[in-house]
Amino acid sequence: NGIIIGAFSTLIAKAAFDAGVGFDDIYSIIYSFVKYSEEIDKPTDYQILLCNISETFAQKVKELRQRKKYPVPIQKAITYIENHLHYPITLADVAKRVNLSRAYFSQYFTKQTGTTMQKYIAMLKVDEAENLLRYTHQSIGEISRALAFCSQSYFTEVFKELTGTTPAEFRKKYKQSVGAKER
C-alpha cells in the first residue's frame, strides 16, 4: 500500500508541479501524507488518504491561480509567507522582502487582499494546522510550536476564532467523520 501511495502521490505531485506549485509545497504535502500513511492499517483509510492527497494538491493549484490575480509584490509576499509559515513572520520582514516601506506595504496588502497581513498569516497557519490535525498524530502543543505560535493557548484562541472550534474538537470531529465513512 505504501508503494501505491508513493506512486499516486508522485503522479499528482507532477501534475501540480506542471501547474506551477512550488517544490517546497509539494515536498511538504507529500512528506505529511507519507508520514500519515505509515500509521494507517485499514484499506478504507488508504482510499480516504488518496482522496485527501488529490484534494490537497487541487487546492494548492487553485490557490496558485487565485494568487496570480494580485500584483507582483503581493504575489511575492504571499509566496514568502507560505514558505515561512513555520517561523515567526513580521510585517517588516515581508515588506523588506518586496522592497516596500512597512507602512505602505501594510495598507497595500490590505487593499489588495481585503484582509490584514497578520490575519492572512493566521488563516494560512490555521489551514496548515488543520492538515496537521487531520494527517498526523502530533500533539496540539507540537503543532503550535511547529507553526511558531507564541503559546499553545494563543494558537487555540486563533484557531477557534477562525474555525469556530478548538484544535482538539476539530481533530475529534475529523476522526469521527473518517470513522463514519468506513462504516
PAKETI-535524 format. One record per residue (C-alpha): chain; x, y, z negated. Coordinates in pm, whole numbers, plus 32768, in hexadecimal, padded with zeros to 4 digits. Example, Ala and Ser with C-alpha at 12.3 -4.5 7.8 and 13.67 -1.06 7.14 Angstrom:
REM PAKETI-535524
@chain=A px=84CE py=7E3E pz=7CF4
@chain=A px=8557 py=7F96 pz=7D36
REM end
This chain:
REM PAKETI-535524
@chain=A px=8000 py=8000 pz=8000
@chain=A px=8122 py=80EB pz=7FBC
@chain=A px=819A py=80B7 pz=8120
@chain=A px=8043 py=8110 pz=81A9
@chain=A px=8035 py=824B pz=80D0
@chain=A px=8193 py=82AC pz=8146
@chain=A px=8144 py=8273 pz=82B6
@chain=A px=7FF8 py=8329 pz=82A0
@chain=A px=8096 py=844B pz=81E1
@chain=A px=81A7 py=8465 pz=82E7
@chain=A px=80AC py=8477 pz=8404
@chain=A px=7FD7 py=857C pz=8356
@chain=A px=810D py=863F pz=82EB
@chain=A px=818C py=8643 pz=8452
@chain=A px=8041 py=86D0 pz=84CB
@chain=A px=8049 py=87D8 pz=83B6
@chain=A px=81B2 py=8831 pz=840B
@chain=A px=8154 py=8854 pz=857B
@chain=A px=803B py=893F pz=850D
@chain=A px=8139 py=8A17 pz=8455
@chain=A px=8130 py=899C pz=82EC
@chain=A px=8288 py=89C8 pz=8252
@chain=A px=836D py=88AC pz=81ED
@chain=A px=8367 py=8910 pz=807C
@chain=A px=81EA py=88F9 pz=8073
@chain=A px=81ED py=87AC pz=8128
@chain=A px=82F5 py=871C pz=8041
@chain=A px=823C py=8791 pz=7F0B
@chain=A px=80F3 py=86F9 pz=7F7F
@chain=A px=818A py=85AD pz=7FE7
@chain=A px=8258 py=8594 pz=7EA8
@chain=A px=8128 py=85C2 pz=7DC9
@chain=A px=805A py=84C5 pz=7E8F
@chain=A px=8172 py=83C3 pz=7E93
@chain=A px=819C py=83EB pz=7D1A
@chain=A px=8026 py=83BF pz=7CF0
@chain=A px=801D py=828C pz=7DD2
@chain=A px=8118 py=81DE pz=7CF1
@chain=A px=801B py=81EA pz=7BD5
@chain=A px=7EE8 py=815E pz=7C84
@chain=A px=7E8C py=7FF4 pz=7CAB
@chain=A px=7D2B py=7FDF pz=7D3B
@chain=A px=7CED py=7FDA pz=7EB4
@chain=A px=7BDD py=80E1 pz=7E91
@chain=A px=7CDA py=81CB pz=7DEC
@chain=A px=7DB4 py=81AE pz=7F24
@chain=A px=7C8C py=8208 pz=8001
@chain=A px=7C45 py=8339 pz=7F2C
@chain=A px=7DB6 py=8396 pz=7F34
@chain=A px=7DBF py=8386 pz=80B2
@chain=A px=7C8F py=846C pz=80C3
@chain=A px=7D2F py=855B pz=7FCB
@chain=A px=7E73 py=8565 pz=8093
@chain=A px=7DB0 py=85C1 pz=81CD
@chain=A px=7CE5 py=86CB pz=8117
@chain=A px=7E19 py=8766 pz=8077
@chain=A px=7ED6 py=8787 pz=81BF
@chain=A px=7D9E py=880A pz=8270
@chain=A px=7D7B py=8912 pz=8160
@chain=A px=7EE9 py=8979 pz=818E
@chain=A px=7EB6 py=89A4 pz=8305
@chain=A px=7D7A py=8A6F pz=82C3
@chain=A px=7E32 py=8B4E pz=81CB
@chain=A px=7F4B py=8B83 pz=82C7
@chain=A px=7E55 py=8BED pz=83D4
@chain=A px=7DA4 py=8CDA pz=82E4
@chain=A px=7EF2 py=8D71 pz=827F
@chain=A px=7F3E py=8DCF pz=83E7
@chain=A px=7E26 py=8ED2 pz=83DF
@chain=A px=7EF4 py=8FA2 pz=82E9
@chain=A px=8007 py=9099 pz=8344
@chain=A px=8168 py=900B pz=833E
@chain=A px=81C9 py=909A pz=81E6
@chain=A px=809B py=8FEF pz=8148
@chain=A px=80E8 py=8EA9 pz=81FE
@chain=A px=824C py=8EB6 pz=8178
@chain=A px=81CF py=8F06 pz=801A
@chain=A px=80DD py=8DE1 pz=801C
@chain=A px=81EB py=8CF5 pz=8099
@chain=A px=82D6 py=8D6E pz=7F88
@chain=A px=81CA py=8D3F pz=7E7F
@chain=A px=8174 py=8BE0 pz=7EF8
@chain=A px=82E1 py=8B7B pz=7EF8
@chain=A px=8316 py=8BFF pz=7D96
@chain=A px=81DB py=8B89 pz=7CE2
@chain=A px=82AE py=8AC8 pz=7BEB
@chain=A px=8366 py=8C03 pz=7B7D
@chain=A px=82FA py=8D46 pz=7ADA
@chain=A px=82A3 py=8E38 pz=7BF5
@chain=A px=8297 py=8FAF pz=7BC6
@chain=A px=820C py=90C0 pz=7CA1
@chain=A px=8369 py=9156 pz=7CB2
@chain=A px=83FB py=900C pz=7D34
@chain=A px=82FD py=8FEF pz=7E4B
@chain=A px=8307 py=9161 pz=7EAA
@chain=A px=8482 py=914E pz=7EC3
@chain=A px=8465 py=9015 pz=7F9A
@chain=A px=838C py=90CD pz=8098
@chain=A px=8453 py=9214 pz=8080
@chain=A px=833C py=92EC pz=7FF6
@chain=A px=8329 py=93BC pz=7EB9
@chain=A px=827A py=9315 pz=7D99
@chain=A px=8164 py=9419 pz=7D82
@chain=A px=811E py=941B pz=7EF8
@chain=A px=812D py=92A0 pz=7F15
@chain=A px=8038 py=9273 pz=7DF6
@chain=A px=7F32 py=934C pz=7EA1
@chain=A px=7F80 py=92BC pz=7FF9
@chain=A px=7F5E py=9152 pz=7F82
@chain=A px=7E11 py=919A pz=7ED9
@chain=A px=7D8C py=9253 pz=8009
@chain=A px=7DF1 py=913D pz=80FA
@chain=A px=7D8A py=900E pz=802B
@chain=A px=7C6C py=909A pz=7F5D
@chain=A px=7D0F py=9032 pz=7E17
@chain=A px=7E37 py=9096 pz=7D42
@chain=A px=7F7C py=8FDF pz=7D6D
@chain=A px=7F6F py=8F58 pz=7C06
@chain=A px=7E12 py=8ECE pz=7C3E
@chain=A px=7E83 py=8E37 pz=7D88
@chain=A px=7FA9 py=8D8E pz=7CDB
@chain=A px=7EC2 py=8D0C pz=7BCA
@chain=A px=7DD6 py=8C7A pz=7CD1
@chain=A px=7EF3 py=8BC6 pz=7D81
@chain=A px=7F7E py=8B43 pz=7C38
@chain=A px=7E27 py=8AC4 pz=7BD1
@chain=A px=7DFC py=8A1A pz=7D25
@chain=A px=7F4B py=896E pz=7CEE
@chain=A px=7EE9 py=8915 pz=7B8A
@chain=A px=7DA9 py=8873 pz=7C0B
@chain=A px=7E78 py=8795 pz=7CEF
@chain=A px=7F64 py=873A pz=7BD4
@chain=A px=7E3C py=86EB pz=7AF2
@chain=A px=7DA3 py=860F pz=7C00
@chain=A px=7ED5 py=8556 pz=7C7E
@chain=A px=7FCD py=8541 pz=7B5F
@chain=A px=7FCE py=84D3 pz=79F8
@chain=A px=808D py=8607 pz=7987
@chain=A px=8009 py=8699 pz=7847
@chain=A px=7F5F py=87EC pz=784D
@chain=A px=808C py=887C pz=7796
@chain=A px=8178 py=87EF pz=789E
@chain=A px=80A2 py=8882 pz=79B5
@chain=A px=8096 py=89D0 pz=7903
@chain=A px=8213 py=89D7 pz=78E7
@chain=A px=8244 py=895B pz=7A4B
@chain=A px=8175 py=8A7F pz=7ACD
@chain=A px=8231 py=8B7B pz=79F2
@chain=A px=8110 py=8BE4 pz=7914
@chain=A px=818A py=8C8D pz=77D7
@chain=A px=80C4 py=8B98 pz=76FF
@chain=A px=7FD2 py=8A78 pz=771D
@chain=A px=7EBC py=8B46 pz=767D
@chain=A px=7EE9 py=8C5B pz=7780
@chain=A px=7EE7 py=8B55 pz=7896
@chain=A px=7DA1 py=8AC7 pz=780C
@chain=A px=7D0C py=8C26 pz=77F6
@chain=A px=7D66 py=8C7A pz=7960
@chain=A px=7CF6 py=8B24 pz=79DD
@chain=A px=7BA4 py=8B46 pz=7930
@chain=A px=7B76 py=8CAB pz=79AB
@chain=A px=7BA9 py=8C3E pz=7B15
@chain=A px=7AFE py=8AE8 pz=7B13
@chain=A px=79FF py=8B02 pz=79FC
@chain=A px=7A95 py=89D3 pz=794D
@chain=A px=7BCA py=897F pz=7884
@chain=A px=7CE4 py=88AC pz=7918
@chain=A px=7C86 py=8787 pz=7836
@chain=A px=7B17 py=879A pz=789E
@chain=A px=7B7E py=87B5 pz=7A0D
@chain=A px=7C58 py=867D pz=79F8
@chain=A px=7B49 py=85BB pz=7941
@chain=A px=7A3E py=861B pz=7A44
@chain=A px=7B25 py=85BE pz=7B62
@chain=A px=7B77 py=8469 pz=7ACD
@chain=A px=7A04 py=842B pz=7A93
@chain=A px=79AB py=8489 pz=7BF8
@chain=A px=7ABB py=83A5 pz=7C82
@chain=A px=7A39 py=828E pz=7BA4
@chain=A px=78D7 py=82C9 pz=7C24
@chain=A px=794F py=82B1 pz=7D90
@chain=A px=79E6 py=815C pz=7D46
@chain=A px=789A py=80C8 pz=7CD7
REM end
